[in-house]
C-alpha cells in the first residue's frame, strides 16, 4: 500500500476515535536529575547515537530494565506505532551497544493492541506478566484509558505520540512524551502574533482535537491582542466541498489573515485551492495533524506552517538517529517525528530507571520519571518535575518551502 493510501486509511479509521478522545548536553553521564537516591551511570546521549553496532561494548550482565510497548499496529494507529516500535527497538539496541545502564541491559517487548480496547487490556496484562517495568502507550485515549485501567497507577506509562490532555496524571504514573493540545495551540497563537498577524480565521469541528485546538488558539490569539474574524465548521476527514464556508470567508477576509485549523492535510489542500479560486490569498497554520497526515505530500502546500514535535536538521540528535535507522534498515523511517518520540520514550524510561538506583519496583521508576529535569533527548530537552505529566519541552514550527519542511521557529 502506498504511503498516501495508508495515511488515508488511517485517517478514516481515526475519525471515530478523535470524536471520542485525540539541547543536547552530552558532557554528563547522567544527562538529567531525578528523584532517586544513588543514580546509576547512563551513557551520554552522544555516545549512544554514535555507537558502532558492529563493535559494541561488552554486554551488560545485570538484571534488565524491561520496557513494554502496547503498540497499535492496526490501520487506526499504525501510522504512529509501526515506525515508533521500530525506532524504539533500534534505540534499545543502541543503548545496550553503548554498555547499557550501569551494568543493566534493556529489554524491549512489543504487544500489538490491534486498535481494540479489549485487546489493549489483554496486551497490557501480557506485558506486565512478562515483567515490564515501564510501558509505552498508544496514540489515542480510547486505548490509553483501558491501558491505564490495567496498570492501575502501579507501573509508569509513557504515551509516545498522544497530545490528549486527558491522559497525563503523575499520581497514576501516566505521562505524555509530547506536548499536549493546549500547549501546541497556544504556541501556534503566539507564533501567529509574533509574525505580525492581528486577524485570524479558524476552521473547527466539535470534539476534543478538531474543536479543542481552534478553541485554545482563539483564546490565546485574542488574549494577545488579535481578532478571530470568523470560525467556520466542517466535518473532519469527510468534507471535500467547502464552497459555503469559502463564500462566508471571502465576505470578511481582507488578505491580512492567517487561517488556523487542526484538519488533515488533504482537506487543507482542497480548502486552500477553493479559497484561492475565490481570490482569498492568506497564510495557513495548522496543528500536528498536518505532519501526521502527510502535508509534505499534498498539493498546494507551499508556505504552510504547522506545529510539530521535532526538527531533523543537520547535526541534530534526531538527524543522527534517523541516519542510523536508515543505515540499519536500508530505508528511511516512515515518520521522523514519531520515530524520534519513541526514542525519547525509551530514553526517559532509561533515565528514570537510573535515577531510581536501578530499582526493580516500577513505582519507584515512575516516581523518578516524575522528577526528571532538563533531560536531553533525541527531539530536545524535556522536564517532568513540577508538571502535570505533560512535559516542558520544545514546540517546533515548520514551514513548507520549495516543497520541503523548514524550521520556522522553536518555542521552549
Buried (B, 14 or more C-beta within 10 A) or exposed (E): EEEBEBBBBBBEBBBEBBBEBBEBBBEEBBBBBBBBEEBBEBBBBBBBBEBEEEEBBEEBEEEBBBBBBBBBBBBBBBBBBBBBBBBBBBBBBBBBBBBBBBEBBBBBBBBBBBBBBEBBBBBBEBBBEEBBBBBBBBBBBBBBBBBBEBBEBEBBBBBBBBBBBEBBBBEBBBBBBBBBBBBBBBBBBBBBBEBEBBBBBBBBBEBBBBBBBBBBBBBBBEEBEBEBBBBBBBEBBEBEEBEEBBEBBBEEBEEEBBBBBBBBBBBBBBBBEBBEEBEBEBBBBBBBBBBBBBBBBBEBBEEBBBBBBBBBEEEBBBBBBBEBBEEEEEEEBBBBBBBBBBBBBBBBBBBBBBBBBBBBEBBBBBBBBBBBBBBBBBBBBBBBBEBBBBBBBBBBBBBBEEEEBEBBBEBB
